[in-house]
């Protein structure tokens, strides 16, 4: 690893793209499974007779398993060998889809997603390591772009297919598709080449426990800030400590354990022992800037992916299929941009692309905050989503490429585990922050509007619980007000307040996200500034310079 400018890569013979089919489809496999879960919730609730919160545990379990085990999975891949471990976990993922297909209860479905998450925890670093072992230079950059685009196109496809199958057949056929993809990935895996592994590598169990516990606590804490309470414990909290919500306590404990992981890892490196993750991949400010940028861009994507379905499904009361149609301009733009942005690597340095990407996302969010209304299908709104998708697609591929190309191929698994941990944690934080921000702003907006509105007397307001304000459709609000002594004129006034408050909340929330995006220009300005003709091609030799 070196902080100096990378040497110009020598001209290499192009490798076959056949192995890339397996890696691309492996990313599709994981992304399709993740996208299938939200679509399947309604079917599982109906079939198993459980509340939505219980059915959504399948999603939580998958994410927790990936985030908690991905670093350990990377080290296991280095020990066993990437090709062998890749085939094993693909078979394991196929088994998880079988569990989903035959699940007689929600417990089986949760177990199936725990197995899928454990398999994905090894697939994530495997993809990065096998790209590094099978491709170099410009081909490597193109392969990384394809992986980034696979996430977007999988989400679009899963929503469209899932919406259709869920309406006509049911939720289980989605996992027949997951099983079929897993079989294809396994078949094409025999075109991959890779090292046999190093049986001498020992897995640091203490570090595994520290980082696993830290990620679990952070994820649970951020994901439950709304439900359990940001400070004071709500009735939904599983427990409280002197009236305090466990969510912020989990976050604090997660941060402490995370710091303990880094202290332990540095100590282990100083003793000359093999760490769970080689911290040399974060040695320079450029590499740390890439991680910060990756965290922010994934968190912003999670915020948008939370906000749009929230308004379309909860506020407007429309279907998941309607959501997929509304999200299509964004997802397709991310897919196309992530694939094509590699063409600009020979003309512009990563720093320029990174700063420009965050300028696009910032401008798009500001634009959306002014033009958005209760209909997502307007041309100005679609334009804003397209511009945001261009910035998003370019940034996701770029920061991933910077991390991979700045490390020797022997550390590609560590880069993959860092990517998996960062993306899963950023997704959880982004979703939680978006939810907490929007609900808090909505509560303030509704409270102010109620006080200022002459047609909503205190006697009526007292009959409605304003301590738990949340996003509701106009129909749901009317149903609540029917249980009060509100007159038709007062009901209409309350509906008007609801519409105005949630729209102003959305616009202010988008402005806050634009501010976060603007702040991300700072780490983007610390990305490498390779000359246009320099495409890094790291190797173990370069790492020792």
C-alpha atoms as one frame of an Amber mdcrd trajectory, in Angstrom:
protein
   0.000   0.000   0.000   1.376   3.405  -0.837   0.103   6.966  -0.718   2.085
   8.091  -3.688   0.542   8.412  -7.137  -0.025   5.013  -8.705   2.214   3.859
 -11.486   0.790   3.605 -14.975  -0.473   0.099 -15.509   1.229  -1.983 -18.125
  -0.780  -3.194 -21.059  -2.296  -6.566 -20.166  -3.967  -9.264 -22.193  -7.732
  -9.021 -21.878  -9.413 -11.752 -19.860 -12.598 -13.531 -20.859 -15.810 -11.968
 -19.582 -17.339 -15.412 -19.000 -16.323 -15.563 -15.301 -17.997 -12.177 -14.809
 -21.385 -13.765 -15.535 -21.166 -15.720 -12.291 -20.093 -12.684 -10.244 -22.710
 -10.404 -11.803 -25.439 -12.976 -11.198 -24.236 -13.444  -7.606 -24.841  -9.742
  -6.960 -28.224 -10.061  -8.689 -28.986 -13.056  -6.433 -28.442 -11.065  -3.233
 -30.130  -7.902  -4.472 -33.147  -9.805  -5.826 -33.594 -11.601  -2.504 -33.413
  -8.302  -0.591 -35.931  -6.658  -2.930 -38.249  -9.696  -2.751 -38.618  -9.527
   1.028 -40.616  -6.255   1.323 -42.899  -7.400  -1.497 -43.503 -10.713   0.313
 -44.449  -9.167   3.672 -48.162  -8.879   2.887 -48.344 -12.500   1.762 -46.499
 -13.765   4.831 -48.716 -11.718   7.156 -51.809 -13.190   5.527 -50.597 -16.795
   5.284 -48.904 -17.124   8.686 -51.350 -14.915  10.605 -48.658 -12.735  12.202
 -48.347  -8.947  12.592 -46.315  -7.042   9.967 -43.647  -6.284  12.583 -43.044
 -10.005  13.050 -42.956 -10.699   9.303 -40.463  -7.840   8.796 -38.056  -9.705
  11.105 -37.046 -11.636   7.975 -35.571  -8.412   6.557 -33.872  -7.488   9.824
 -32.421 -10.966  10.244 -30.880 -10.954   6.754 -29.267  -7.535   7.235 -27.958
  -8.361  10.698 -26.394 -11.621   9.527 -24.614  -9.919   6.613 -23.334  -6.962
   8.621 -22.230  -9.004  11.632 -20.458 -11.801   9.726 -19.012 -10.147   6.604
 -15.525  -9.477   8.065 -15.298 -13.001   9.441 -16.523 -14.285   6.086 -13.729
 -12.457   4.271 -11.076 -14.061   6.449 -12.688 -17.483   6.008 -12.508 -16.985
   2.232  -8.790 -16.219   2.423  -8.250 -19.366   4.493 -10.322 -21.799   2.389
  -9.875 -20.217  -1.051 -12.261 -17.845  -2.799 -13.552 -20.097  -5.561 -14.297
 -23.015  -3.233 -15.956 -20.915  -0.545 -17.926 -19.053  -3.229 -19.452 -22.303
  -4.504 -20.242 -23.486  -0.964 -22.096 -20.314   0.051 -23.991 -20.134  -3.251
 -25.282 -23.634  -2.468 -26.126 -22.384   1.040 -28.052 -19.456  -0.452 -29.974
 -21.901  -2.642 -30.845 -23.873   0.509 -32.181 -20.682   2.111 -34.583 -20.191
  -0.805 -35.792 -23.772  -0.348 -36.517 -22.959   3.298 -38.579 -19.978   2.152
 -40.492 -22.153  -0.324 -41.428 -24.849   2.194 -41.713 -22.630   5.302 -44.772
 -23.804   7.341 -44.427 -20.879   9.770 -42.829 -17.459  10.063 -40.056 -18.989
  12.184 -38.907 -21.042   9.193 -38.913 -17.952   6.981 -36.817 -16.038   9.534
 -34.404 -18.975   9.714 -34.224 -19.027   5.914 -33.176 -15.389   5.811 -30.637
 -15.946   8.594 -29.055 -18.628   6.376 -29.218 -16.303   3.345 -27.567 -13.486
   5.306 -24.780 -15.776   6.533 -24.143 -16.881   2.935 -24.222 -13.280   1.653
 -21.668 -12.318   4.300 -19.163 -14.432   2.370 -20.504 -13.736  -1.123 -19.925
  -9.960  -0.688 -16.132 -10.157  -0.145 -15.892 -13.116  -2.549 -17.166 -10.988
  -5.437 -14.532  -8.311  -4.799 -11.701 -10.823  -4.324 -12.605 -12.786  -7.455
 -12.857  -9.619  -9.553  -9.356  -8.704  -8.365  -8.056 -12.190  -9.204  -9.712
 -12.460 -12.605  -9.425  -8.901 -13.997  -6.934  -6.029 -14.093  -6.855  -2.357
 -15.081  -9.688  -1.091 -17.252 -11.413  -4.493 -17.214 -11.440  -4.423 -13.427
 -13.032  -0.960 -13.420 -15.692  -2.167 -15.865 -16.380  -5.254 -13.735 -16.831
  -3.091 -10.634 -19.245  -0.869 -12.544 -21.253  -3.927 -13.554 -21.550  -5.002
  -9.910 -22.852  -1.558  -8.997 -25.418  -1.641 -11.789 -26.559  -5.146 -10.808
 -27.980  -3.798  -7.526 -30.162  -1.247  -9.297 -31.476  -3.490 -12.072 -32.232
  -6.265  -9.550 -34.361  -3.890  -7.495 -36.367  -2.805 -10.543 -36.851  -6.386
 -11.748 -37.821  -7.710  -8.328 -40.414  -5.003  -7.804 -41.967  -5.545 -11.232
 -41.974  -9.350 -11.100 -42.867  -9.434  -7.408 -45.731  -7.007  -7.828 -47.164
  -9.134 -10.633 -46.631 -12.535  -8.979 -47.809 -11.278  -5.600 -51.056 -10.113
  -7.151 -51.711 -13.144  -9.371 -50.095 -16.104  -7.565 -48.591 -15.374  -4.161
 -45.297 -14.539  -2.447 -43.539 -17.936  -2.617 -42.889 -17.990  -6.418 -40.444
 -15.115  -5.891 -38.111 -17.555  -4.159 -38.346 -20.044  -7.027 -36.656 -17.272
  -9.009 -34.041 -16.833  -6.253 -33.373 -20.580  -6.352 -33.044 -20.526 -10.153
 -30.543 -17.656 -10.038 -28.491 -19.521  -7.406 -28.323 -22.596  -9.677 -27.088
 -20.448 -12.584 -24.444 -18.772 -10.419 -23.191 -22.160  -9.224 -22.979 -23.482
 -12.788 -21.007 -20.474 -14.068 -18.717 -20.505 -11.015 -16.654 -23.207 -12.713
 -15.326 -20.545 -15.104 -13.707 -18.649 -12.188 -10.058 -18.898 -11.273  -8.583
 -18.122  -7.874  -6.000 -19.048  -5.276  -6.400 -22.230  -3.267  -6.331 -20.363
   0.032  -3.953 -20.298   2.964  -4.761 -22.858   5.700  -2.255 -21.065   7.941
  -4.564 -18.046   8.315  -6.196 -17.928  11.739  -9.517 -16.173  12.326  -9.437
 -13.660  15.167 -12.477 -14.735  17.191 -12.237 -11.835  19.666 -12.325  -9.297
  16.821 -15.191 -11.239  15.212 -17.248 -11.001  18.391 -16.422  -7.306  18.895
 -17.326  -6.166  15.384 -20.306  -8.514  15.157 -21.794  -7.250  18.420 -21.031
  -3.626  17.463 -22.793  -3.917  14.106 -25.810  -5.703  15.604 -26.219  -3.073
  18.336 -25.752  -0.162  15.930 -28.215  -1.630  13.432 -30.846  -2.408  16.072
 -30.357   0.993  17.681 -30.704   3.049  14.505 -33.531   0.922  13.088 -35.612
   1.313  16.250 -35.105   4.995  17.023 -38.686   5.676  15.928 -40.380   2.650
  17.447 -38.562   2.525  20.783 -38.009   6.257  21.174 -35.056   8.521  20.429
 -34.611   9.412  24.125 -37.539   8.364  26.318 -38.756   4.781  25.980 -42.099
   4.272  24.269 -44.610   1.523  24.982 -43.180  -0.438  22.030 -39.689  -0.590
  23.590 -38.757  -4.109  24.821 -37.360  -2.592  28.033 -36.160   0.705  29.436
 -33.375   1.853  31.732 -34.591   4.555  34.122 -37.144   5.522  31.502 -34.569
   5.809  28.709 -35.093   4.080  25.381 -32.724   1.169  24.631 -32.215   2.463
  21.046 -29.698   5.262  21.841 -28.084   3.029  24.483 -27.557   0.341  21.847
 -25.964   2.942  19.560 -23.568   4.119  22.268 -22.665   0.536  23.160 -22.122
  -0.254  19.480 -19.756   2.703  19.071 -17.794   1.621  22.179 -17.471  -1.960
  20.923 -16.472  -0.655  17.481 -13.655   1.353  19.039 -12.675  -1.726  21.001
 -12.464  -3.655  17.722 -10.045  -1.118  16.210  -7.899  -1.026  19.368  -7.734
  -4.822  19.469  -6.931  -5.049  15.741  -4.096  -2.479  15.985  -2.654  -4.391
  18.942  -2.805  -7.653  17.008  -1.054  -6.072  13.995   1.651  -4.636  16.274
   2.255  -8.150  17.606   2.733  -9.430  14.064  -0.395 -11.577  14.122  -2.996
 -11.826  11.326  -5.904  -9.410  11.979  -9.550  -9.956  11.076  -9.205  -7.077
   8.597  -5.983  -5.445   7.424  -6.270  -1.786   8.452  -3.676  -0.844   5.823
  -6.586  -0.532   3.372  -7.510   2.588   5.374  -3.982   3.880   5.838  -4.148
   6.981   3.640  -6.596   9.872   3.797  -7.683   9.072   0.221  -8.856   5.589
   1.192 -10.624   6.867   4.311 -12.284   9.548   2.176 -13.592   6.811  -0.139
 -15.159   5.000   2.835 -16.764   8.216   4.151 -18.101   8.995   0.688 -19.445
   5.449   0.299 -21.216   5.666   3.651 -22.888   8.975   2.781 -23.966   8.020
  -0.734 -25.465   4.694   0.415 -27.200   6.453   3.328 -28.668   9.016   0.915
 -29.898   6.211  -1.347 -31.528   4.545   1.665 -33.216   7.823   2.590 -34.691
   8.185  -0.901 -35.711   4.517  -1.031 -37.502   5.002   2.293 -39.122   8.352
   1.560 -40.694   7.608  -1.824 -42.412   4.317  -0.843 -43.530   6.011   2.379
 -45.424   8.675   0.470 -46.718   6.439  -2.310 -47.872   3.475  -0.214 -48.695
   5.022   3.166 -49.769   8.554   2.280 -51.326   7.911  -1.135 -52.442   4.358
  -0.311 -51.134   2.893  -3.570 -49.630  -0.548  -4.309 -46.008  -1.803  -4.366
 -46.351  -2.034  -8.163 -47.128   1.701  -8.274 -44.025   2.248  -6.153 -41.853
   0.287  -8.590 -43.142   2.396 -11.476 -42.414   5.624  -9.592 -38.924   4.394
  -8.637 -38.079   3.130 -12.122 -36.575   6.410 -13.447 -34.239   6.514 -10.460
 -33.258   2.824 -10.502 -32.765   2.677 -14.265 -30.616   5.811 -14.165 -28.458
   4.329 -11.389 -28.084   1.127 -13.431 -27.082   2.918 -16.640 -24.757   5.406
 -14.946 -23.006   2.768 -12.831 -22.260   0.853 -16.029 -21.132   3.787 -18.191
 -19.231   5.915 -15.659 -16.101   3.767 -16.105 -15.734   5.334 -19.558 -14.865
   8.617 -17.849 -12.054   7.164 -15.700  -9.476   7.731 -18.454 -10.536  11.357
 -18.909 -11.200  12.588 -15.362  -9.562  11.732 -12.015 -11.681  10.187  -9.216
 -11.641  13.458  -7.275 -13.340  15.346 -10.114 -15.970  12.648 -10.671 -16.645
  12.382  -6.926 -17.119  16.116  -6.383 -19.268  16.396  -9.517 -21.365  13.420
  -8.381 -22.160  14.991  -5.016 -22.903  18.312  -6.713 -25.481  16.451  -8.828
 -27.094  14.722  -5.831 -27.150  17.987  -3.880 -28.672  19.934  -6.762 -31.239
  17.204  -7.409 -32.378  17.125  -3.770 -32.687  20.913  -3.660 -34.660  20.838
  -6.935 -36.975  18.108  -5.605 -37.604  20.073  -2.413 -39.085  22.889  -4.516
 -40.988  20.956  -7.211 -42.271  17.884  -5.360 -45.952  17.543  -4.606 -48.270
  14.667  -3.697 -47.877  13.180  -7.176 -44.517  11.545  -7.990 -45.258  11.164
 -11.707 -44.825  14.833 -12.664 -42.065  15.669 -15.169 -40.105  18.002 -12.794
 -40.097  15.278 -10.104 -38.959  12.596 -12.563 -36.206  14.934 -13.772 -35.000
  15.407 -10.192 -34.933  11.647  -9.587 -33.017  11.075 -12.829 -30.350  13.654
 -11.912 -30.071  12.166  -8.420 -29.717   8.710  -9.997 -26.888   9.909 -12.240
 -24.943  11.202  -9.246 -25.774   8.125  -7.175 -24.756   5.617  -9.846 -21.477
   7.395 -10.554 -20.552   7.678  -6.871 -21.331   4.096  -5.833 -19.133   2.688
  -8.590 -16.409   5.302  -8.150 -15.764   4.915  -4.415 -15.863   1.128  -4.720
 -13.344   1.289  -7.555 -11.029   3.595  -5.555 -10.932   1.118  -2.660 -10.338
  -1.927  -4.865  -7.660  -0.356  -7.043  -5.783   1.174  -4.093  -5.222  -2.231
  -2.469  -3.203  -5.241  -3.632  -5.251  -8.167  -4.893  -4.285 -10.155  -1.776
  -6.357  -7.685   0.286  -9.371  -7.618  -2.036 -11.327  -9.749   0.428 -10.682
  -7.189   3.157 -11.918  -4.445   0.820 -15.029  -6.513   0.119 -15.749  -6.991
   3.818 -15.232  -3.269   4.441 -17.640  -2.504   1.592 -20.256  -4.908   2.971
 -20.020  -3.543   6.501 -20.130   0.076   5.331 -23.069  -0.427   2.984 -25.217
  -2.399   5.437 -24.564   0.017   8.300 -25.121   3.052   6.046 -28.381   1.598
   4.777 -29.649   1.060   8.327 -28.531   4.517   9.452 -29.951   6.202   6.346
 -33.347   4.565   6.721 -33.501   5.314  10.439 -32.379   8.925  10.042 -34.922
   9.507   7.262 -37.710   8.058   9.372 -36.770   9.924  12.549 -36.234  13.188
  10.664 -39.508  13.078   8.733 -41.626  11.995  11.698 -40.072  14.655  13.948
 -40.594  17.390  11.356 -44.151  16.193  10.771 -44.921  16.345  14.492 -43.629
  19.912  14.730 -45.512  20.958  11.582 -48.807  19.406  12.697 -48.499  20.869
  16.189 -47.912  24.366  14.828 -50.666  24.084  12.203 -53.220  22.861  14.757
 -52.506  25.799  17.045 -52.765  28.294  14.195 -55.880  26.802  12.545 -59.104
  28.454  13.802 -61.378  25.572  12.752 -59.642  23.040  15.024 -60.623  23.921
  18.618 -58.606  22.594  21.598 -61.562  20.394  22.643 -61.296  18.491  19.346
 -57.496  18.353  19.366 -57.619  16.842  22.853 -59.469  13.825  21.413 -56.581
  13.029  19.040 -53.226  11.679  20.215 -50.668  14.195  18.933 -47.861  12.533
  20.911 -47.584   9.813  18.248 -48.013  11.767  15.028 -47.100   9.734  11.973
 -47.725   9.666   8.223 -51.299   8.625   7.457 -53.474   8.787   4.382 -56.443
  11.123   4.211 -58.817   8.135   4.382 -57.178   6.824   7.556 -57.325  10.287
   9.116 -61.028  10.591   8.302 -61.624   7.175   9.901 -59.889   8.359  13.103
 -61.851  11.613  13.202 -65.119   9.731  12.764 -64.613   8.421  16.298 -64.592
  12.001  17.626 -67.272  14.694  17.700 -65.694  16.559  14.777 -68.059  18.242
  12.335 -67.682  17.685   8.568 -66.097  21.146   8.269 -63.591  20.293  10.995
 -62.766  16.976   9.329 -62.069  18.778   6.063 -59.886  21.294   7.922 -57.916
  18.481   9.600 -57.384  16.759   6.241 -56.126  20.033   4.777 -53.695  20.396
   7.707 -52.529  16.809   7.154 -51.870  17.393   3.443 -50.081  20.673   3.991
 -48.001  19.397   6.919 -46.718  16.235   5.261 -45.854  18.058   2.027 -43.925
  20.769   3.900 -42.260  17.994   5.938 -41.191  16.223   2.755 -39.757  19.401
   1.259 -37.872  20.351   4.414 -36.596  16.788   4.769 -35.250  16.861   1.215
 -33.465  20.141   1.979 -31.829  18.562   5.035 -30.680  15.632   2.886 -29.323
  18.142   0.352 -27.287  19.686   3.160 -25.834  16.280   4.064 -25.038  15.663
   0.393 -23.288  19.055   0.187 -21.159  18.191   3.235 -20.069  15.005   1.445
 -18.214  17.145  -1.099 -15.499  17.498   1.569 -14.479  13.809   1.671 -14.989
  13.627  -2.108 -12.396  16.391  -2.497  -9.912  14.073  -0.744 -10.300  11.255
  -3.273  -7.254  10.428  -5.447  -6.457  12.664  -8.408  -4.868  10.165 -10.784
  -3.883  11.571 -14.120  -6.333  10.640 -16.884  -3.982   8.046 -18.371  -3.306
   6.341 -15.024  -5.642   3.478 -14.161  -4.287   1.783 -11.022  -3.472  -1.910
 -11.312  -2.331  -2.898  -7.815  -0.339  -6.019  -7.215   1.605  -7.500  -4.301
   4.753  -5.953  -5.798   3.243  -2.474  -5.883   2.064  -2.893  -2.305   5.621
  -3.225  -1.036   6.856   0.011  -2.620
